[in-house]
Amino acid sequence: MLNEWLVFAKPIAKAIERAFPCQRVGISVIGLEVPHAHMHLVPLQSADDLNFTKDKMTLSQEELLVDQKLILTHLVHSD
């Protein structure tokens, strides 16, 4: 099942790499906060960016929608 998740996540990770300035996109599969597993795709500058004990970034709904549209634009136009 994890291999299917990775196949699904790869084009999304590539779109994130194109949408945001980052070295690469990290993947973390966890399920501590909720009673199920889920995958985080995180734009990385360093390995410390996957430190989930750090304070979380807070974005408005409008900012999240802008980021969503940016990722979708790069997803649609990906190779």
PDB file of N, CA, C and O in Angstrom:
ATOM      1  N   MET A   1       0.811  -1.190   0.000  1.00  0.00           N
ATOM      2  CA  MET A   1       0.000   0.000   0.000  1.00  0.00           C
ATOM      3  C   MET A   1       0.866   1.270   0.000  1.00  0.00           C
ATOM      4  O   MET A   1       0.518   2.254  -0.654  1.00  0.00           O
ATOM      5  N   LEU A   2       1.988   1.253   0.727  1.00  0.00           N
ATOM      6  CA  LEU A   2       2.848   2.435   0.758  1.00  0.00           C
ATOM      7  C   LEU A   2       3.358   2.772  -0.638  1.00  0.00           C
ATOM      8  O   LEU A   2       3.475   3.945  -0.992  1.00  0.00           O
ATOM      9  N   ASN A   3       3.665   1.735  -1.439  1.00  0.00           N
ATOM     10  CA  ASN A   3       4.144   2.010  -2.791  1.00  0.00           C
ATOM     11  C   ASN A   3       3.094   2.748  -3.616  1.00  0.00           C
ATOM     12  O   ASN A   3       3.446   3.590  -4.443  1.00  0.00           O
ATOM     13  N   GLU A   4       1.824   2.453  -3.409  1.00  0.00           N
ATOM     14  CA  GLU A   4       0.750   3.164  -4.110  1.00  0.00           C
ATOM     15  C   GLU A   4       0.679   4.621  -3.654  1.00  0.00           C
ATOM     16  O   GLU A   4       0.436   5.519  -4.460  1.00  0.00           O
ATOM     17  N   TRP A   5       0.891   4.847  -2.366  1.00  0.00           N
ATOM     18  CA  TRP A   5       0.928   6.226  -1.860  1.00  0.00           C
ATOM     19  C   TRP A   5       2.052   7.006  -2.521  1.00  0.00           C
ATOM     20  O   TRP A   5       1.870   8.156  -2.918  1.00  0.00           O
ATOM     21  N   LEU A   6       3.223   6.371  -2.638  1.00  0.00           N
ATOM     22  CA  LEU A   6       4.373   7.062  -3.218  1.00  0.00           C
ATOM     23  C   LEU A   6       4.156   7.372  -4.694  1.00  0.00           C
ATOM     24  O   LEU A   6       4.541   8.443  -5.162  1.00  0.00           O
ATOM     25  N   VAL A   7       3.553   6.461  -5.424  1.00  0.00           N
ATOM     26  CA  VAL A   7       3.240   6.715  -6.836  1.00  0.00           C
ATOM     27  C   VAL A   7       2.279   7.891  -6.944  1.00  0.00           C
ATOM     28  O   VAL A   7       2.443   8.749  -7.811  1.00  0.00           O
ATOM     29  N   PHE A   8       1.275   7.938  -6.069  1.00  0.00           N
ATOM     30  CA  PHE A   8       0.318   9.036  -6.061  1.00  0.00           C
ATOM     31  C   PHE A   8       0.988  10.361  -5.676  1.00  0.00           C
ATOM     32  O   PHE A   8       0.685  11.406  -6.251  1.00  0.00           O
ATOM     33  N   ALA A   9       1.902  10.307  -4.697  1.00  0.00           N
ATOM     34  CA  ALA A   9       2.516  11.524  -4.156  1.00  0.00           C
ATOM     35  C   ALA A   9       3.586  12.122  -5.057  1.00  0.00           C
ATOM     36  O   ALA A   9       3.832  13.326  -4.991  1.00  0.00           O
ATOM     37  N   LYS A  10       4.231  11.316  -5.899  1.00  0.00           N
ATOM     38  CA  LYS A  10       5.368  11.803  -6.680  1.00  0.00           C
ATOM     39  C   LYS A  10       5.034  13.009  -7.551  1.00  0.00           C
ATOM     40  O   LYS A  10       5.771  13.993  -7.490  1.00  0.00           O
ATOM     41  N   PRO A  11       3.968  13.000  -8.360  1.00  0.00           N
ATOM     42  CA  PRO A  11       3.693  14.194  -9.172  1.00  0.00           C
ATOM     43  C   PRO A  11       3.310  15.410  -8.326  1.00  0.00           C
ATOM     44  O   PRO A  11       3.566  16.548  -8.720  1.00  0.00           O
ATOM     45  N   ILE A  12       2.703  15.173  -7.177  1.00  0.00           N
ATOM     46  CA  ILE A  12       2.358  16.282  -6.290  1.00  0.00           C
ATOM     47  C   ILE A  12       3.632  16.881  -5.700  1.00  0.00           C
ATOM     48  O   ILE A  12       3.766  18.102  -5.625  1.00  0.00           O
ATOM     49  N   ALA A  13       4.567  16.031  -5.281  1.00  0.00           N
ATOM     50  CA  ALA A  13       5.848  16.512  -4.748  1.00  0.00           C
ATOM     51  C   ALA A  13       6.602  17.308  -5.810  1.00  0.00           C
ATOM     52  O   ALA A  13       7.190  18.345  -5.503  1.00  0.00           O
ATOM     53  N   LYS A  14       6.591  16.834  -7.054  1.00  0.00           N
ATOM     54  CA  LYS A  14       7.259  17.567  -8.141  1.00  0.00           C
ATOM     55  C   LYS A  14       6.603  18.929  -8.356  1.00  0.00           C
ATOM     56  O   LYS A  14       7.296  19.918  -8.594  1.00  0.00           O
ATOM     57  N   ALA A  15       5.284  18.987  -8.274  1.00  0.00           N
ATOM     58  CA  ALA A  15       4.573  20.261  -8.419  1.00  0.00           C
ATOM     59  C   ALA A  15       4.927  21.213  -7.278  1.00  0.00           C
ATOM     60  O   ALA A  15       5.088  22.413  -7.506  1.00  0.00           O
ATOM     61  N   ILE A  16       5.051  20.695  -6.055  1.00  0.00           N
ATOM     62  CA  ILE A  16       5.454  21.514  -4.907  1.00  0.00           C
ATOM     63  C   ILE A  16       6.861  22.057  -5.128  1.00  0.00           C
ATOM     64  O   ILE A  16       7.126  23.224  -4.838  1.00  0.00           O
ATOM     65  N   GLU A  17       7.772  21.218  -5.641  1.00  0.00           N
ATOM     66  CA  GLU A  17       9.144  21.672  -5.915  1.00  0.00           C
ATOM     67  C   GLU A  17       9.154  22.817  -6.927  1.00  0.00           C
ATOM     68  O   GLU A  17       9.963  23.739  -6.818  1.00  0.00           O
ATOM     69  N   ARG A  18       8.264  22.756  -7.903  1.00  0.00           N
ATOM     70  CA  ARG A  18       8.197  23.816  -8.911  1.00  0.00           C
ATOM     71  C   ARG A  18       7.514  25.076  -8.365  1.00  0.00           C
ATOM     72  O   ARG A  18       7.811  26.187  -8.803  1.00  0.00           O
ATOM     73  N   ALA A  19       6.606  24.897  -7.416  1.00  0.00           N
ATOM     74  CA  ALA A  19       5.799  26.008  -6.919  1.00  0.00           C
ATOM     75  C   ALA A  19       6.503  26.844  -5.853  1.00  0.00           C
ATOM     76  O   ALA A  19       6.249  28.043  -5.736  1.00  0.00           O
ATOM     77  N   PHE A  20       7.388  26.216  -5.077  1.00  0.00           N
ATOM     78  CA  PHE A  20       8.008  26.899  -3.946  1.00  0.00           C
ATOM     79  C   PHE A  20       9.530  26.764  -3.999  1.00  0.00           C
ATOM     80  O   PHE A  20      10.046  25.749  -4.467  1.00  0.00           O
ATOM     81  N   PRO A  21      10.248  27.775  -3.525  1.00  0.00           N
ATOM     82  CA  PRO A  21      11.708  27.657  -3.487  1.00  0.00           C
ATOM     83  C   PRO A  21      12.112  26.656  -2.399  1.00  0.00           C
ATOM     84  O   PRO A  21      11.930  26.908  -1.208  1.00  0.00           O
ATOM     85  N   CYS A  22      12.658  25.527  -2.830  1.00  0.00           N
ATOM     86  CA  CYS A  22      13.087  24.504  -1.879  1.00  0.00           C
ATOM     87  C   CYS A  22      14.148  23.629  -2.526  1.00  0.00           C
ATOM     88  O   CYS A  22      14.271  23.579  -3.749  1.00  0.00           O
ATOM     89  N   GLN A  23      14.910  22.942  -1.686  1.00  0.00           N
ATOM     90  CA  GLN A  23      15.931  22.016  -2.176  1.00  0.00           C
ATOM     91  C   GLN A  23      15.285  20.742  -2.720  1.00  0.00           C
ATOM     92  O   GLN A  23      15.700  20.200  -3.745  1.00  0.00           O
ATOM     93  N   ARG A  24      14.256  20.282  -2.004  1.00  0.00           N
ATOM     94  CA  ARG A  24      13.502  19.083  -2.384  1.00  0.00           C
ATOM     95  C   ARG A  24      12.257  19.018  -1.534  1.00  0.00           C
ATOM     96  O   ARG A  24      12.042  19.871  -0.673  1.00  0.00           O
ATOM     97  N   VAL A  25      11.436  18.014  -1.766  1.00  0.00           N
ATOM     98  CA  VAL A  25      10.235  17.815  -0.966  1.00  0.00           C
ATOM     99  C   VAL A  25      10.424  16.548  -0.138  1.00  0.00           C
ATOM    100  O   VAL A  25      10.725  15.480  -0.670  1.00  0.00           O
ATOM    101  N   GLY A  26      10.243  16.688   1.166  1.00  0.00           N
ATOM    102  CA  GLY A  26      10.345  15.549   2.070  1.00  0.00           C
ATOM    103  C   GLY A  26       8.995  14.903   2.262  1.00  0.00           C
ATOM    104  O   GLY A  26       7.955  15.553   2.151  1.00  0.00           O
ATOM    105  N   ILE A  27       9.022  13.620   2.551  1.00  0.00           N
ATOM    106  CA  ILE A  27       7.795  12.856   2.788  1.00  0.00           C
ATOM    107  C   ILE A  27       7.857  12.270   4.187  1.00  0.00           C
ATOM    108  O   ILE A  27       8.851  11.662   4.583  1.00  0.00           O
ATOM    109  N   SER A  28       6.780  12.464   4.922  1.00  0.00           N
ATOM    110  CA  SER A  28       6.666  11.869   6.245  1.00  0.00           C
ATOM    111  C   SER A  28       5.291  11.224   6.352  1.00  0.00           C
ATOM    112  O   SER A  28       4.274  11.876   6.120  1.00  0.00           O
ATOM    113  N   VAL A  29       5.264   9.947   6.703  1.00  0.00           N
ATOM    114  CA  VAL A  29       4.003   9.236   6.902  1.00  0.00           C
ATOM    115  C   VAL A  29       3.859   9.002   8.394  1.00  0.00           C
ATOM    116  O   VAL A  29       4.603   8.223   8.991  1.00  0.00           O
ATOM    117  N   ILE A  30       2.891   9.687   8.985  1.00  0.00           N
ATOM    118  CA  ILE A  30       2.690   9.579  10.430  1.00  0.00           C
ATOM    119  C   ILE A  30       1.204   9.547  10.740  1.00  0.00           C
ATOM    120  O   ILE A  30       0.373   9.782   9.863  1.00  0.00           O
ATOM    121  N   GLY A  31       0.882   9.264  11.957  1.00  0.00           N
ATOM    122  CA  GLY A  31      -0.506   9.253  12.380  1.00  0.00           C
ATOM    123  C   GLY A  31      -0.622   9.435  13.875  1.00  0.00           C
ATOM    124  O   GLY A  31      -1.368   8.718  14.543  1.00  0.00           O
ATOM    125  N   LEU A  32       0.120  10.397  14.400  1.00  0.00           N
ATOM    126  CA  LEU A  32       0.113  10.608  15.850  1.00  0.00           C
ATOM    127  C   LEU A  32      -1.029  11.515  16.300  1.00  0.00           C
ATOM    128  O   LEU A  32      -1.642  11.269  17.339  1.00  0.00           O
ATOM    129  N   GLU A  33      -1.321  12.564  15.525  1.00  0.00           N
ATOM    130  CA  GLU A  33      -2.324  13.536  15.950  1.00  0.00           C
ATOM    131  C   GLU A  33      -3.746  13.048  15.716  1.00  0.00           C
ATOM    132  O   GLU A  33      -4.682  13.517  16.363  1.00  0.00           O
ATOM    133  N   VAL A  34      -3.905  12.119  14.803  1.00  0.00           N
ATOM    134  CA  VAL A  34      -5.227  11.605  14.423  1.00  0.00           C
ATOM    135  C   VAL A  34      -5.158  10.078  14.381  1.00  0.00           C
ATOM    136  O   VAL A  34      -4.070   9.514  14.271  1.00  0.00           O
ATOM    137  N   PRO A  35      -6.304   9.406  14.468  1.00  0.00           N
ATOM    138  CA  PRO A  35      -6.279   7.936  14.529  1.00  0.00           C
ATOM    139  C   PRO A  35      -6.176   7.255  13.158  1.00  0.00           C
ATOM    140  O   PRO A  35      -6.831   6.242  12.914  1.00  0.00           O
ATOM    141  N   HIS A  36      -5.358   7.812  12.274  1.00  0.00           N
ATOM    142  CA  HIS A  36      -5.116   7.174  10.977  1.00  0.00           C
ATOM    143  C   HIS A  36      -3.769   7.677  10.450  1.00  0.00           C
ATOM    144  O   HIS A  36      -3.260   8.701  10.905  1.00  0.00           O
ATOM    145  N   ALA A  37      -3.214   6.967   9.512  1.00  0.00           N
ATOM    146  CA  ALA A  37      -1.948   7.390   8.905  1.00  0.00           C
ATOM    147  C   ALA A  37      -2.232   8.401   7.808  1.00  0.00           C
ATOM    148  O   ALA A  37      -3.251   8.317   7.122  1.00  0.00           O
ATOM    149  N   HIS A  38      -1.336   9.344   7.649  1.00  0.00           N
ATOM    150  CA  HIS A  38      -1.438  10.297   6.548  1.00  0.00           C
ATOM    151  C   HIS A  38      -0.043  10.751   6.153  1.00  0.00           C
ATOM    152  O   HIS A  38       0.915  10.601   6.912  1.00  0.00           O
ATOM    153  N   MET A  39       0.054  11.301   4.969  1.00  0.00           N
ATOM    154  CA  MET A  39       1.343  11.666   4.407  1.00  0.00           C
ATOM    155  C   MET A  39       1.480  13.178   4.366  1.00  0.00           C
ATOM    156  O   MET A  39       0.567  13.890   3.949  1.00  0.00           O
ATOM    157  N   HIS A  40       2.643  13.656   4.805  1.00  0.00           N
ATOM    158  CA  HIS A  40       2.986  15.072   4.697  1.00  0.00           C
ATOM    159  C   HIS A  40       4.004  15.216   3.570  1.00  0.00           C
ATOM    160  O   HIS A  40       4.999  14.492   3.543  1.00  0.00           O
ATOM    161  N   LEU A  41       3.771  16.126   2.656  1.00  0.00           N
ATOM    162  CA  LEU A  41       4.748  16.501   1.635  1.00  0.00           C
ATOM    163  C   LEU A  41       5.216  17.896   2.017  1.00  0.00           C
ATOM    164  O   LEU A  41       4.433  18.846   1.993  1.00  0.00           O
ATOM    165  N   VAL A  42       6.493  18.022   2.369  1.00  0.00           N
ATOM    166  CA  VAL A  42       7.006  19.246   2.964  1.00  0.00           C
ATOM    167  C   VAL A  42       8.152  19.807   2.121  1.00  0.00           C
ATOM    168  O   VAL A  42       9.151  19.121   1.908  1.00  0.00           O
ATOM    169  N   PRO A  43       8.018  21.060   1.635  1.00  0.00           N
ATOM    170  CA  PRO A  43       9.156  21.681   0.954  1.00  0.00           C
ATOM    171  C   PRO A  43      10.308  21.852   1.947  1.00  0.00           C
ATOM    172  O   PRO A  43      10.116  22.393   3.035  1.00  0.00           O
ATOM    173  N   LEU A  44      11.504  21.392   1.571  1.00  0.00           N
ATOM    174  CA  LEU A  44      12.642  21.382   2.492  1.00  0.00           C
ATOM    175  C   LEU A  44      13.784  22.272   2.025  1.00  0.00           C
ATOM    176  O   LEU A  44      14.122  22.321   0.842  1.00  0.00           O
ATOM    177  N   GLN A  45      14.361  22.967   2.980  1.00  0.00           N
ATOM    178  CA  GLN A  45      15.668  23.603   2.792  1.00  0.00           C
ATOM    179  C   GLN A  45      16.722  22.811   3.554  1.00  0.00           C
ATOM    180  O   GLN A  45      17.893  22.786   3.174  1.00  0.00           O
ATOM    181  N   SER A  46      16.282  22.150   4.657  1.00  0.00           N
ATOM    182  CA  SER A  46      17.179  21.308   5.454  1.00  0.00           C
ATOM    183  C   SER A  46      16.347  20.210   6.111  1.00  0.00           C
ATOM    184  O   SER A  46      15.118  20.281   6.137  1.00  0.00           O
ATOM    185  N   ALA A  47      17.021  19.203   6.637  1.00  0.00           N
ATOM    186  CA  ALA A  47      16.333  18.094   7.293  1.00  0.00           C
ATOM    187  C   ALA A  47      15.525  18.577   8.496  1.00  0.00           C
ATOM    188  O   ALA A  47      14.542  17.942   8.878  1.00  0.00           O
ATOM    189  N   ASP A  48      15.933  19.694   9.094  1.00  0.00           N
ATOM    190  CA  ASP A  48      15.224  20.231  10.255  1.00  0.00           C
ATOM    191  C   ASP A  48      13.801  20.680   9.898  1.00  0.00           C
ATOM    192  O   ASP A  48      12.960  20.824  10.786  1.00  0.00           O
ATOM    193  N   ASP A  49      13.529  20.900   8.622  1.00  0.00           N
ATOM    194  CA  ASP A  49      12.179  21.294   8.209  1.00  0.00           C
ATOM    195  C   ASP A  49      11.160  20.181   8.420  1.00  0.00           C
ATOM    196  O   ASP A  49       9.956  20.435   8.372  1.00  0.00           O
ATOM    197  N   LEU A  50      11.620  18.950   8.654  1.00  0.00           N
ATOM    198  CA  LEU A  50      10.713  17.841   8.968  1.00  0.00           C
ATOM    199  C   LEU A  50      10.560  17.631  10.470  1.00  0.00           C
ATOM    200  O   LEU A  50      10.037  16.605  10.905  1.00  0.00           O
ATOM    201  N   ASN A  51      11.013  18.600  11.261  1.00  0.00           N
ATOM    202  CA  ASN A  51      10.887  18.534  12.710  1.00  0.00           C
ATOM    203  C   ASN A  51       9.479  19.003  13.086  1.00  0.00           C
ATOM    204  O   ASN A  51       9.203  20.202  13.113  1.00  0.00           O
ATOM    205  N   PHE A  52       8.604  18.058  13.372  1.00  0.00           N
ATOM    206  CA  PHE A  52       7.208  18.382  13.658  1.00  0.00           C
ATOM    207  C   PHE A  52       6.981  18.873  15.084  1.00  0.00           C
ATOM    208  O   PHE A  52       5.844  19.154  15.463  1.00  0.00           O
ATOM    209  N   THR A  53       8.051  18.980  15.885  1.00  0.00           N
ATOM    210  CA  THR A  53       7.899  19.544  17.221  1.00  0.00           C
ATOM    211  C   THR A  53       8.018  21.061  17.207  1.00  0.00           C
ATOM    212  O   THR A  53       7.696  21.717  18.197  1.00  0.00           O
ATOM    213  N   LYS A  54       8.480  21.626  16.089  1.00  0.00           N
ATOM    214  CA  LYS A  54       8.583  23.085  15.963  1.00  0.00           C
ATOM    215  C   LYS A  54       7.187  23.689  15.796  1.00  0.00           C
ATOM    216  O   LYS A  54       6.248  23.004  15.391  1.00  0.00           O
ATOM    217  N   ASP A  55       7.067  24.972  16.111  1.00  0.00           N
ATOM    218  CA  ASP A  55       5.792  25.654  15.923  1.00  0.00           C
ATOM    219  C   ASP A  55       5.369  25.573  14.461  1.00  0.00           C
ATOM    220  O   ASP A  55       6.191  25.688  13.552  1.00  0.00           O
ATOM    221  N   LYS A  56       4.069  25.372  14.255  1.00  0.00           N
ATOM    222  CA  LYS A  56       3.537  25.263  12.907  1.00  0.00           C
ATOM    223  C   LYS A  56       3.306  26.645  12.308  1.00  0.00           C
ATOM    224  O   LYS A  56       2.953  27.592  13.009  1.00  0.00           O
ATOM    225  N   MET A  57       3.510  26.738  11.019  1.00  0.00           N
ATOM    226  CA  MET A  57       3.236  27.972  10.296  1.00  0.00           C
ATOM    227  C   MET A  57       1.714  28.187  10.272  1.00  0.00           C
ATOM    228  O   MET A  57       0.955  27.233  10.103  1.00  0.00           O
ATOM    229  N   THR A  58       1.283  29.413  10.438  1.00  0.00           N
ATOM    230  CA  THR A  58      -0.135  29.728  10.396  1.00  0.00           C
ATOM    231  C   THR A  58      -0.426  30.561   9.157  1.00  0.00           C
ATOM    232  O   THR A  58       0.150  31.633   8.972  1.00  0.00           O
ATOM    233  N   LEU A  59      -1.318  30.068   8.315  1.00  0.00           N
ATOM    234  CA  LEU A  59      -1.716  30.782   7.108  1.00  0.00           C
ATOM    235  C   LEU A  59      -3.217  31.016   7.127  1.00  0.00           C
ATOM    236  O   LEU A  59      -3.974  30.219   7.681  1.00  0.00           O
ATOM    237  N   SER A  60      -3.638  32.114   6.518  1.00  0.00           N
ATOM    238  CA  SER A  60      -5.064  32.380   6.404  1.00  0.00           C
ATOM    239  C   SER A  60      -5.666  31.460   5.343  1.00  0.00           C
ATOM    240  O   SER A  60      -4.939  30.850   4.558  1.00  0.00           O
ATOM    241  N   GLN A  61      -6.968  31.365   5.323  1.00  0.00           N
ATOM    242  CA  GLN A  61      -7.655  30.564   4.319  1.00  0.00           C
ATOM    243  C   GLN A  61      -7.314  31.073   2.911  1.00  0.00           C
ATOM    244  O   GLN A  61      -7.142  30.280   1.985  1.00  0.00           O
ATOM    245  N   GLU A  62      -7.221  32.380   2.762  1.00  0.00           N
ATOM    246  CA  GLU A  62      -6.889  32.961   1.462  1.00  0.00           C
ATOM    247  C   GLU A  62      -5.478  32.573   1.026  1.00  0.00           C
ATOM    248  O   GLU A  62      -5.254  32.246  -0.140  1.00  0.00           O
ATOM    249  N   GLU A  63      -4.528  32.608   1.959  1.00  0.00           N
ATOM    250  CA  GLU A  63      -3.151  32.218   1.641  1.00  0.00           C
ATOM    251  C   GLU A  63      -3.072  30.744   1.259  1.00  0.00           C
ATOM    252  O   GLU A  63      -2.340  30.375   0.341  1.00  0.00           O
ATOM    253  N   LEU A  64      -3.824  29.907   1.961  1.00  0.00           N
ATOM    254  CA  LEU A  64      -3.844  28.485   1.632  1.00  0.00           C
ATOM    255  C   LEU A  64      -4.414  28.249   0.231  1.00  0.00           C
ATOM    256  O   LEU A  64      -3.917  27.400  -0.509  1.00  0.00           O
ATOM    257  N   LEU A  65      -5.446  28.996  -0.127  1.00  0.00           N
ATOM    258  CA  LEU A  65      -6.034  28.854  -1.464  1.00  0.00           C
ATOM    259  C   LEU A  65      -5.063  29.296  -2.554  1.00  0.00           C
ATOM    260  O   LEU A  65      -5.003  28.677  -3.616  1.00  0.00           O
ATOM    261  N   VAL A  66      -4.306  30.354  -2.302  1.00  0.00           N
ATOM    262  CA  VAL A  66      -3.296  30.806  -3.266  1.00  0.00           C
ATOM    263  C   VAL A  66      -2.243  29.714  -3.465  1.00  0.00           C
ATOM    264  O   VAL A  66      -1.867  29.403  -4.595  1.00  0.00           O
ATOM    265  N   ASP A  67      -1.773  29.137  -2.355  1.00  0.00           N
ATOM    266  CA  ASP A  67      -0.778  28.067  -2.446  1.00  0.00           C
ATOM    267  C   ASP A  67      -1.348  26.839  -3.159  1.00  0.00           C
ATOM    268  O   ASP A  67      -0.665  26.210  -3.968  1.00  0.00           O
ATOM    269  N   GLN A  68      -2.592  26.506  -2.855  1.00  0.00           N
ATOM    270  CA  GLN A  68      -3.243  25.372  -3.511  1.00  0.00           C
ATOM    271  C   GLN A  68      -3.295  25.580  -5.027  1.00  0.00           C
ATOM    272  O   GLN A  68      -2.964  24.677  -5.795  1.00  0.00           O
ATOM    273  N   LYS A  69      -3.709  26.762  -5.447  1.00  0.00           N
ATOM    274  CA  LYS A  69      -3.795  27.054  -6.878  1.00  0.00           C
ATOM    275  C   LYS A  69      -2.428  27.000  -7.537  1.00  0.00           C
ATOM    276  O   LYS A  69      -2.300  26.531  -8.668  1.00  0.00           O
ATOM    277  N   LEU A  70      -1.399  27.479  -6.833  1.00  0.00           N
ATOM    278  CA  LEU A  70      -0.041  27.449  -7.366  1.00  0.00           C
ATOM    279  C   LEU A  70       0.433  26.007  -7.564  1.00  0.00           C
ATOM    280  O   LEU A  70       1.012  25.678  -8.599  1.00  0.00           O
ATOM    281  N   ILE A  71       0.189  25.163  -6.587  1.00  0.00           N
ATOM    282  CA  ILE A  71       0.571  23.751  -6.708  1.00  0.00           C
ATOM    283  C   ILE A  71      -0.211  23.093  -7.840  1.00  0.00           C
ATOM    284  O   ILE A  71       0.368  22.364  -8.646  1.00  0.00           O
ATOM    285  N   LEU A  72      -1.508  23.340  -7.911  1.00  0.00           N
ATOM    286  CA  LEU A  72      -2.326  22.743  -8.969  1.00  0.00           C
ATOM    287  C   LEU A  72      -1.884  23.195 -10.353  1.00  0.00           C
ATOM    288  O   LEU A  72      -1.902  22.407 -11.299  1.00  0.00           O
ATOM    289  N   THR A  73      -1.489  24.449 -10.478  1.00  0.00           N
ATOM    290  CA  THR A  73      -0.991  24.950 -11.764  1.00  0.00           C
ATOM    291  C   THR A  73       0.233  24.164 -12.198  1.00  0.00           C
ATOM    292  O   THR A  73       0.354  23.784 -13.363  1.00  0.00           O
ATOM    293  N   HIS A  74       1.135  23.922 -11.268  1.00  0.00           N
ATOM    294  CA  HIS A  74       2.359  23.173 -11.591  1.00  0.00           C
ATOM    295  C   HIS A  74       2.072  21.679 -11.766  1.00  0.00           C
ATOM    296  O   HIS A  74       2.797  20.998 -12.492  1.00  0.00           O
ATOM    297  N   LEU A  75       1.041  21.166 -11.122  1.00  0.00           N
ATOM    298  CA  LEU A  75       0.665  19.773 -11.278  1.00  0.00           C
ATOM    299  C   LEU A  75       0.090  19.539 -12.674  1.00  0.00           C
ATOM    300  O   LEU A  75       0.413  18.545 -13.324  1.00  0.00           O
ATOM    301  N   VAL A  76      -0.742  20.434 -13.119  1.00  0.00           N
ATOM    302  CA  VAL A  76      -1.377  20.312 -14.427  1.00  0.00           C
ATOM    303  C   VAL A  76      -0.343  20.418 -15.533  1.00  0.00           C
ATOM    304  O   VAL A  76      -0.459  19.750 -16.560  1.00  0.00           O
ATOM    305  N   HIS A  77       0.668  21.253 -15.329  1.00  0.00           N
ATOM    306  CA  HIS A  77       1.679  21.480 -16.368  1.00  0.00           C
ATOM    307  C   HIS A  77       2.959  20.679 -16.145  1.00  0.00           C
ATOM    308  O   HIS A  77       3.997  21.003 -16.721  1.00  0.00           O
ATOM    309  N   SER A  78       2.896  19.633 -15.313  1.00  0.00           N
ATOM    310  CA  SER A  78       4.103  18.861 -15.059  1.00  0.00           C
ATOM    311  C   SER A  78       4.358  17.874 -16.187  1.00  0.00           C
ATOM    312  O   SER A  78       3.467  17.546 -16.970  1.00  0.00           O
ATOM    313  N   ASP A  79       5.612  17.406 -16.246  1.00  0.00           N
ATOM    314  CA  ASP A  79       6.022  16.453 -17.288  1.00  0.00           C
ATOM    315  C   ASP A  79       5.561  15.051 -16.960  1.00  0.00           C
ATOM    316  O   ASP A  79       5.818  14.122 -17.725  1.00  0.00           O
TER     317      ASP A  79
END
